[in-house]
Amino acid sequence: MNDNDTRHPKLAVYGVLLAIFLVAPLLVIVPLSFTGRQSFAFPPTEWSLRWYERFFSNPAWFDSLIDSTVLAVLVTVLAGSLGTLAAMGLDRSASRWTGALNNILLAPRIVPVVVLAIGMFSLFLRWHLSGTLLGFVLAHTVLAIPVVMIPVSARLKSLDRRLESAAAGLGASPVATFRLITIPLVAPGVVTGMVFAFITSFDETVISLFLSSPRFKTLPVRMYESVTVEVDPTIAAASTIILCVTLALVLFIQIGQSGRKKK
């Protein structure tokens, strides 16, 4: 038996242990969202949907869900457009500054988020954007653009440029070539990036804490405030809802990728 034969079982065991470590908190949160008592005692001794009812009937919770959803949709559209254009521009550029510009655009995923939050808070106070929908959209878009650029750039690397040349040789204008050839070929990367942009905005907490106001408060901020000031299992229901939304979007990407591979 060679070394490779002995390593694979060990890697499988490590993988299973790591998966259990990552999934274990979720196995606690989901049952707690169905507890019938106002406590975080685990396992629950009573079962009820009262915390989901409270989540959707309490304006503080439900309004935060609406704010987060509207914000995430706006960020998805804006970051998807800007991130796609940035990835395409950098891919087609021959400038010596391309690498530096690419690093600058990806910096929000590298710089500690609390540093970004402090800088944005200071800047948005001067611009009177703190606590406004526009301020949240701009801040979350800065975080979401890199997650769009990465899959779009990867898709562009595998793009067969001969198809564009063939379209141009057949008389297609640059706009027609871009619309009919380039966009359909990079569409899977764009869709993946936009899904991750939605998740990035919907789950973001640190920057939202700095920018939040009584007029506009996202769901993660509302959850943070709840867990710090009261014992309310409604936060478990909110966590389960966010978990379901995130898993649904990730499964959407996986199913889409599987379908493309079969084709």
C-alpha positions in Angstrom: 0.0 0.0 0.0 1.5 3.3 -1.0 1.3 6.7 0.8 -1.6 7.9 -1.3 -3.8 5.0 -0.3 -3.2 5.7 3.4 -3.7 9.5 3.1 -7.1 9.4 1.6 -8.9 7.8 4.6 -7.2 10.3 6.9 -8.3 13.2 4.7 -11.8 11.9 4.7 -11.8 11.7 8.5 -10.4 15.2 8.8 -13.0 16.5 6.4 -15.9 14.9 8.3 -14.6 16.3 11.6 -14.3 19.8 10.1 -17.8 19.6 8.7 -19.2 18.5 12.1 -17.3 21.4 13.7 -18.8 23.9 11.2 -22.4 22.5 11.2 -22.7 21.9 15.0 -23.8 25.5 15.8 -26.5 25.3 13.2 -27.8 22.0 14.8 -28.3 24.0 18.0 -29.8 27.2 16.5 -32.5 25.6 14.4 -34.1 23.5 17.2 -33.9 26.6 19.5 -36.0 28.6 17.1 -38.9 26.1 17.8 -38.7 26.2 21.6 -41.8 26.9 23.5 -40.0 28.6 26.4 -38.4 32.0 26.6 -34.9 30.7 27.2 -31.9 29.3 25.2 -32.0 26.0 27.1 -30.9 23.2 24.8 -32.4 20.8 24.0 -35.9 22.4 24.1 -38.4 20.7 26.3 -41.4 22.4 24.7 -42.1 23.1 21.0 -43.8 26.0 19.5 -43.9 28.4 16.5 -44.4 31.4 18.8 -41.0 32.9 17.9 -41.6 32.8 14.2 -45.0 34.4 14.8 -43.3 37.1 16.9 -40.7 37.7 14.2 -43.3 38.3 11.5 -45.8 40.2 13.7 -43.3 42.4 15.5 -42.6 45.6 13.5 -39.1 45.9 14.8 -38.1 42.5 13.5 -40.2 42.4 10.3 -39.2 46.0 9.3 -35.5 45.0 9.7 -36.1 42.0 7.4 -37.6 44.3 4.8 -34.8 46.8 5.1 -32.2 44.1 4.7 -33.9 42.6 1.7 -34.4 45.9 -0.1 -30.8 46.8 0.6 -29.5 43.5 -0.6 -31.4 43.7 -3.8 -30.1 47.2 -4.6 -26.6 46.2 -3.8 -26.9 43.1 -5.9 -27.9 45.1 -9.0 -25.3 47.9 -8.4 -22.4 45.6 -7.4 -23.3 43.1 -10.2 -23.1 45.8 -12.8 -20.0 47.6 -11.5 -18.1 44.4 -10.7 -18.8 42.9 -14.1 -17.7 46.0 -15.9 -14.6 46.3 -13.7 -13.6 42.7 -14.3 -14.1 43.1 -18.1 -12.2 46.3 -18.2 -9.2 44.9 -16.3 -9.3 41.7 -18.4 -9.1 43.7 -21.6 -6.6 46.3 -20.4 -3.0 46.3 -21.4 -2.0 49.0 -18.9 0.9 48.4 -16.5 -1.4 49.7 -13.8 -3.9 46.9 -14.2 -2.5 44.8 -11.4 -2.5 47.7 -9.0 -6.0 48.7 -9.8 -7.2 45.1 -9.4 -5.6 44.9 -6.0 -7.3 48.2 -5.0 -10.7 46.9 -6.1 -10.2 43.7 -4.1 -8.9 45.5 -1.0 -12.3 45.6 0.8 -12.1 41.8 1.1 -8.6 42.0 2.5 -8.7 45.0 4.8 -10.2 44.3 8.2 -13.9 45.2 8.0 -13.8 47.2 11.2 -11.2 49.5 9.6 -13.5 50.0 6.6 -16.4 50.6 9.0 -14.6 53.4 10.9 -13.5 55.0 7.7 -16.9 54.9 6.1 -18.6 56.1 9.3 -16.3 59.1 9.4 -16.7 59.9 5.7 -20.5 59.4 5.6 -21.0 61.7 8.6 -19.4 64.5 6.6 -21.6 63.6 3.6 -24.7 63.2 5.8 -25.2 59.7 4.5 -24.9 57.8 7.8 -28.1 56.1 8.7 -29.6 56.5 5.2 -30.5 53.9 2.6 -28.1 55.5 0.1 -25.2 55.3 2.6 -25.9 51.6 3.3 -26.1 50.9 -0.5 -22.8 52.6 -1.1 -21.0 50.9 1.8 -22.3 47.4 1.0 -21.5 47.8 -2.6 -17.9 48.5 -1.8 -17.8 45.1 0.0 -19.8 43.3 -2.7 -17.9 44.4 -5.8 -14.9 42.1 -5.2 -17.1 39.0 -4.8 -18.6 39.8 -8.2 -15.2 40.5 -9.8 -13.7 37.2 -8.7 -16.1 34.8 -10.5 -16.5 37.0 -13.5 -12.7 37.3 -13.9 -12.4 33.5 -13.6 -15.0 33.1 -16.3 -13.3 35.7 -18.6 -10.0 33.7 -18.3 -11.6 30.7 -19.9 -13.4 32.7 -22.5 -12.5 31.7 -26.1 -11.7 35.1 -27.8 -12.0 33.4 -31.2 -15.7 33.5 -30.9 -15.7 37.3 -30.5 -13.3 37.5 -33.5 -15.5 35.3 -35.5 -18.5 37.5 -34.7 -16.6 40.6 -35.7 -15.4 38.9 -38.9 -19.0 38.2 -39.8 -19.9 41.9 -39.6 -21.2 42.2 -36.0 -20.6 45.5 -34.3 -18.7 45.7 -31.0 -22.0 46.3 -29.2 -23.6 43.4 -30.9 -20.6 41.1 -30.2 -20.7 42.2 -26.5 -24.4 41.6 -26.2 -24.8 38.4 -28.2 -21.4 36.6 -27.5 -19.6 38.0 -24.5 -22.4 38.5 -22.1 -24.0 35.0 -22.6 -20.6 33.4 -22.1 -19.8 35.2 -18.9 -23.4 35.1 -17.6 -22.7 32.1 -15.2 -20.0 34.1 -13.5 -22.1 37.2 -13.3 -25.0 35.3 -11.7 -22.7 33.6 -9.2 -21.2 37.0 -8.3 -24.6 38.6 -7.9 -25.8 35.8 -5.6 -22.7 36.2 -3.4 -23.2 40.0 -3.5 -26.7 39.5 -2.1 -25.4 37.2 0.6 -22.6 39.6 1.5 -25.1 42.5 1.9 -27.8 40.5 3.7 -25.4 39.1 6.2 -23.1 42.1 6.8 -23.0 43.3 10.5 -20.0 45.4 11.4 -20.4 48.2 8.9 -24.1 48.1 9.4 -23.6 48.6 13.1 -21.7 51.8 12.5 -24.2 53.2 10.0 -27.4 52.1 11.5 -30.0 54.6 12.8 -33.5 54.3 14.3 -34.9 55.0 10.8 -32.9 52.2 9.0 -31.7 49.1 10.8 -30.8 45.8 9.1 -31.7 42.4 10.4 -28.2 41.5 11.5 -28.0 44.7 13.5 -31.4 44.0 15.1 -30.2 40.5 16.0 -27.0 41.9 17.6 -29.0 44.4 19.7 -31.4 41.6 20.8 -28.7 39.2 21.9 -26.9 41.9 23.9 -29.9 43.4 25.8 -32.5 40.6 26.3 -33.1 36.8 26.3 -35.3 36.5 23.3 -35.4 33.2 21.2 -36.8 35.3 18.3 -33.1 35.8 17.4 -33.0 32.0 16.8 -35.9 32.3 14.4 -34.2 35.2 12.7 -31.0 33.2 12.4 -32.8 30.2 10.9 -34.4 32.5 8.3 -31.1 33.9 7.3 -29.6 30.4 7.2 -32.4 29.2 4.9 -32.0 32.2 2.6 -28.3 31.7 2.4 -28.5 27.9 1.8 -31.2 28.4 -0.8 -29.0 30.8 -2.8 -25.9 28.5 -2.5 -28.0 25.5 -3.6 -29.2 27.7 -6.5 -25.6 28.2 -7.6 -24.7 24.5 -7.2 -27.7 23.3 -9.2 -27.0 25.8 -11.9 -23.4 24.7 -12.1 -24.4 21.0 -12.2 -26.9 21.7 -15.0 -24.2 23.5 -17.1 -21.8 20.6 -16.6 -24.3 18.1 -17.8 -25.0 20.2 -20.9 
